[in-house]
Amino acid sequence: MPKRRNLNGLPNNLVRSYFSTINYYKCGHIADWLVNAARILELTEATIDILNETIKPDELNKLLPLKSYLYYLRYLIKEDLKKNEFPSDFITEAIIKVEFLNQATNPHSIYCYPSLTDKEGHKYEPAELLNQCMTINSTLF
């Protein structure tokens, strides 16, 4: 019998995997690409839909580096479900909401709010605010 509590750490793992320094595309990490695009487009937030492999607003969805590792996050979800004996379609929604802080006071930080929803309507979110601070080393644009 699968235990739902075994999936509680999955949202945190997805954020850490996506923004990991292993995910490097040409001249920057995923966090570099995201923060620099947000600066140029003057965005305050974005939403990453893992299962549909899309990013809102649509301007970010056009950037290949941001989409290039979303397939891996889908793979992580499926593997975690398999490991914990859940059906592969148990998770129906997987999103990461990203807030970009004030460029004047926190130019190198973002806040991430991952959330998963299963087919029974249960939500999986981190117990505390997951603050992913990323240092931007270069300007890509």
Buried (B, 14 or more C-beta within 10 A) or exposed (E): EEEEEBBBBBBBBBBBBBBBEEBBBEEBBBBBBBBBBBBEEEBEBBBBBBBEBBBBBEBBBEBEBBBBBBEBBBEBBBEBBEEBEBEEEBBEBBBBBBBBBEEEEEEBBBBBBBBBBBEEEEEBBBEEEBEBEBEBEEEBE
